Amino acid sequence: MRGLSIWNLGRRTIFVLIFLAVLVPLFLPAPRTVRITPEVRVVYDRIESLRPGEIVMLADEYDPSMSAELSPMNIAVLRHCFRRGQRVLVSCLVSNGLSLVESELKQVAAEYGKKYGQDYVYLGYKPYPAIVIMSMGEDFRDPFPTDYYNTPLDSLPMMRGVKNFQSVAFVLTINATSGLDNWIIYGAGRYKFPLAAASSAVMAPNYYNYLQSGQLFGLVGGLRGSAEYEELVGRPGSAVRGMFVQSVTHLLIVALIVLGNIAFLRQRLRRRT
């Protein structure tokens, strides 16, 4: 029975099994079995309820280290908005996420033939997020007299008549930083606009109390939430694939733990007899 022991398998064997559990599902069709949770569906439904031409603000605050979890959500929301004809205003108050957010924005805009300055605007980054958020609550032009490309906001057709948060349908912050608190406290708390959040999985449990209190109207948590949104949009991508890989790997780990415990119990029984 010693042959069933996890340690007798050898660490290298276990590492190879984990490697295969990650690699093989990448080449298999991912089952679309993600259950849609109410806190994710409400974000989707809010965009569905908007008229073409209304503006959705995306406050993207993540960097490449969190892109596996949050980039799929950003891309899925952009596809949803552009498909329905909504316009998008994007900020990134994390300096090392600027180019990542820009590339995703350009990628999806190109898919739908959207034109910069008319269908979407990228504000970019300014330091001191709490101060920037409060300034935007008064006028976007206070912290951002020009956009990310140094173009004056007033020269962009989309920004004509757009002054502050009251000019957008709602704000969705896709966030892997403590800056999410700034959006709740200094943004929605102060200026009373509808706010939803998409956060990393490890952060999400901390924000369900804000969802229950109504300070957030929706909450998308981690890779699972991104996969749910991809399913709702009808464009399964890296999040759905990632959930499949994650599920297979977790099943293998559970199987190895169960196998090791069975071997341990059998050994104890043999020693007693």
DORO-330018 format. One line per 4 residues: number of its first residue (from 1); their letters; for each residue y, x, z of C-alpha. Coordinates in Angstrom, 2 decimals, decimal comma. Each point is the difference from the previous one (the first is absolute). Layout:
N
NUM> a> Y:X:Z  ...
REM end
This chain:
273
1> mrgl> 0,00:0,00:0,00  2,20:3,07:0,26  0,51:-0,23:-3,76  2,17:-3,08:0,53
5> siwn> 2,47:1,88:2,17  3,45:0,19:-1,49  0,34:3,63:1,08  -3,31:0,88:-1,68
9> lgrr> 1,47:-1,26:-3,25  2,47:2,86:0,27  3,76:-0,22:-0,18  0,00:1,06:-3,64
13> tifv> -2,32:-2,85:-0,91  2,24:-2,50:1,77  3,07:1,43:-1,74  -1,75:-0,34:-3,37
17> lifl> -0,93:-3,61:0,78  3,61:-0,81:0,92  1,23:1,74:-3,14  -2,36:-2,09:-2,14
21> avlv> 1,03:-3,18:1,84  3,61:0,72:-1,00  -0,72:1,24:-3,53  -2,60:-2,44:-1,34
25> plfl> 2,00:-3,24:0,62  2,85:1,44:-2,06  -2,21:-0,42:-3,07  -1,35:-3,46:0,87
29> papr> 1,67:-3,40:-0,54  1,90:-0,87:3,18  -0,99:-3,43:1,35  3,01:-2,30:0,40
33> tvri> -0,86:-1,45:3,38  3,22:0,62:1,95  0,92:-2,98:2,16  3,70:-0,88:-0,24
37> tpev> 1,71:-0,24:3,38  2,92:-2,43:0,62  2,49:2,76:0,85  -0,55:1,59:-3,43
41> rvvy> -0,12:-3,25:-1,96  3,38:-1,09:1,37  1,66:3,05:-1,62  -1,65:-0,85:-3,32
45> drie> 1,00:-3,67:0,32  3,61:0,94:0,78  0,28:1,91:-3,28  -1,75:-2,84:-1,84
49> slrp> 2,65:-2,40:1,33  2,93:2,02:-1,37  1,83:-0,81:-3,21  0,15:2,56:-2,83
53> geiv> 2,99:2,26:0,47  0,03:-0,10:3,79  0,05:3,41:1,69  -2,71:1,36:2,28
57> mlad> 0,89:3,11:2,00  -2,75:2,55:0,60  0,73:2,49:2,78  -2,64:2,63:-0,78
61> eydp> -0,35:2,44:2,88  -3,15:2,07:-0,45  -0,88:3,38:-1,43  -2,97:1,47:-1,93
65> smsa> -2,05:0,36:3,20  -0,11:-3,81:0,29  -0,05:-0,87:-3,69  -3,73:-0,84:-0,01
69> elsp> 0,71:-2,94:2,31  3,46:-1,12:-1,05  0,51:0,95:-3,66  -2,46:-2,71:-1,15
73> mnia> 2,05:-2,59:1,89  3,27:1,20:-1,51  -1,47:-0,05:-3,50  -1,58:-3,44:0,49
77> vlrh> 3,26:-1,53:1,26  2,00:1,54:-2,84  -2,50:-1,42:-2,51  0,24:-3,40:1,65
81> cfrr> 3,82:-0,04:-0,07  0,34:1,30:-3,57  -2,67:-2,37:-1,28  1,89:-2,97:1,44
85> gqrv> 3,40:1,19:-1,19  1,48:0,94:3,37  2,29:2,99:0,24  -0,65:2,80:2,49
89> lvsc> 2,34:2,10:2,13  -1,72:3,05:1,50  1,03:2,43:2,74  -1,90:2,93:1,50
93> lvsn> 1,26:1,20:3,37  -2,66:2,73:0,20  1,16:3,14:-1,79  -3,45:1,33:-0,90
97> glsl> -1,04:-3,30:-1,57  2,83:-0,23:-2,53  -1,76:1,33:-3,08  -3,23:-1,88:0,81
101> vese> 1,79:-3,35:0,24  1,99:0,78:-3,14  -3,14:0,77:-2,02  -1,70:-3,23:1,12
105> lkqv> 3,08:-2,02:-0,82  0,28:1,52:-3,47  -3,71:-0,43:-0,63  -0,04:-3,74:0,69
109> aaey> 3,35:-0,61:-1,71  -1,39:1,62:-3,15  -3,09:-2,24:0,15  2,20:-3,09:-0,16
113> gkky> 2,75:1,34:-2,22  2,66:-0,30:2,71  3,37:1,65:-0,43  1,71:2,07:2,67
117> gqdy> 3,26:-1,46:1,25  -0,87:-3,50:-1,20  -3,44:-0,68:1,45  -0,21:2,61:2,75
121> vylg> 2,20:2,48:1,87  -1,02:3,00:2,09  2,45:0,76:2,81  -1,88:3,05:1,27
125> ykpy> 0,55:1,73:3,34  2,70:0,51:2,59  -0,54:1,53:3,47  0,08:-1,84:3,33
129> paiv> -1,99:-3,14:-0,92  1,31:-2,28:2,76  3,61:0,67:-1,01  -0,85:-0,42:-3,69
133> imsm> -1,69:-3,35:0,65  2,99:-1,31:1,96  2,36:1,23:-2,69  -2,02:-1,75:-2,71
137> gedf> 0,27:-3,16:2,08  3,74:0,12:-0,61  -0,04:1,26:-3,59  -2,57:1,99:-1,96
141> rdpf> 2,86:2,07:-1,36  0,94:1,38:3,40  -3,01:2,35:0,25  -0,79:-0,09:-3,73
145> ptdy> 3,16:0,10:-2,10  -2,28:1,42:-2,70  -3,71:-0,44:-0,65  -2,70:2,68:0,06
149> yntp> 1,22:1,25:-3,40  3,66:0,20:1,10  0,93:-3,07:-2,03  2,67:-2,17:1,70
153> ldsl> -1,59:-3,23:1,23  2,79:-2,11:-1,46  -0,85:1,26:-3,48  -3,57:-1,33:0,22
157> pmmr> -0,32:-3,58:-1,31  -2,58:-0,98:2,63  2,34:0,91:2,85  2,89:-2,22:-1,09
161> gvkn> 0,49:-2,57:2,72  -2,62:1,67:2,21  1,72:1,01:3,21  -2,44:0,25:2,92
165> fqsv> -3,26:-1,38:1,40  1,25:-3,53:-0,45  -0,10:0,59:-3,76  -3,76:0,62:-0,09
169> afvl> -2,83:-2,51:0,44  -1,70:2,10:2,65  -0,75:3,59:1,01  -3,49:1,50:0,03
173> tina> -0,23:3,36:1,71  -3,08:2,00:-1,02  0,05:2,36:2,89  -2,03:2,78:1,63
177> tsgl> 2,70:1,10:2,44  1,67:-1,17:3,18  2,82:-1,06:-2,32  -1,72:-3,37:-0,19
181> dnwi> 1,53:-0,71:3,41  3,43:0,71:-1,46  -0,51:-2,72:-2,61  -1,01:-2,50:2,67
185> iyga> 2,70:0,87:2,54  3,00:1,13:-2,02  -0,83:-1,85:-3,21  -1,56:-3,45:0,40
189> gryk> 0,97:-0,25:3,67  3,66:0,64:-0,75  0,46:-1,52:-3,47  -2,57:-2,84:0,13
193> fpla> -1,74:0,53:-3,33  -3,71:-0,70:-0,64  -2,04:3,16:0,62  -3,64:0,84:-0,70
197> aass> -1,80:3,28:0,58  -2,84:1,99:-1,49  -1,10:2,81:2,29  -2,75:2,54:0,42
201> avma> -3,15:-1,36:1,62  0,53:1,93:3,22  3,50:-1,51:0,39  -0,78:-3,61:-0,91
205> pnyy> -1,35:-1,20:3,40  3,33:0,92:1,62  1,87:-2,47:-2,21  -2,04:-3,19:0,36
209> nylq> 2,20:-1,00:2,92  3,01:0,10:-2,35  -1,96:-2,13:-2,46  -0,80:-2,54:2,72
213> sgql> 3,62:-0,11:1,18  1,25:-0,62:-3,54  1,93:3,26:-0,26  -2,35:0,86:-2,86
217> fglv> -1,16:-2,75:-2,32  -2,86:2,06:-1,42  -1,99:3,13:0,82  -2,21:2,05:-2,34
221> gglr> -2,13:2,49:1,89  -1,24:3,22:-1,56  -2,48:0,39:-2,84  -1,66:-3,31:0,83
225> gsae> 3,29:-1,88:-0,35  0,79:1,80:-3,24  -3,42:-0,99:-1,35  0,68:-3,63:0,94
229> yeel> 3,28:0,07:-1,90  -1,63:1,57:-3,04  -2,50:-2,85:0,03  2,78:-2,59:0,24
233> vgrp> 1,88:1,55:-2,90  -3,21:0,16:-2,03  0,29:3,74:-0,64  -2,64:1,72:2,16
237> gsav> 0,78:3,69:0,20  -0,33:2,99:2,28  0,15:-2,07:3,22  -2,93:-2,23:-0,97
241> rgmf> -1,90:3,09:-1,13  0,92:1,81:3,22  -1,27:-2,88:2,12  -3,34:0,13:-1,83
245> vqsv> -0,31:3,75:0,61  1,01:-0,45:3,63  -2,55:-2,77:0,54  -2,88:2,02:-1,47
249> thll> 0,93:3,02:2,11  0,24:-2,07:3,16  -3,41:-1,55:-0,68  -1,51:3,47:-0,36
253> ival> 1,57:1,18:3,25  -1,27:-3,08:1,83  -3,49:0,54:-1,46  -0,01:3,63:1,17
257> ivlg> 1,10:-1,03:3,49  -2,68:-2,67:0,21  -2,63:2,43:-1,29  1,01:2,62:2,57
261> niaf> -0,16:-2,51:2,86  -3,43:-1,22:-1,07  -1,26:3,58:-0,08  1,51:0,69:3,43
265> lrqr> -1,62:-3,09:1,55  -3,37:0,77:-1,55  0,15:3,52:1,45  0,75:-1,32:3,47
269> lrrr> -2,88:-2,47:-0,23  -2,40:2,73:-1,10  1,02:2,20:2,96  -0,74:-2,82:2,44
273> t> -3,47:-0,64:-1,41
REM end
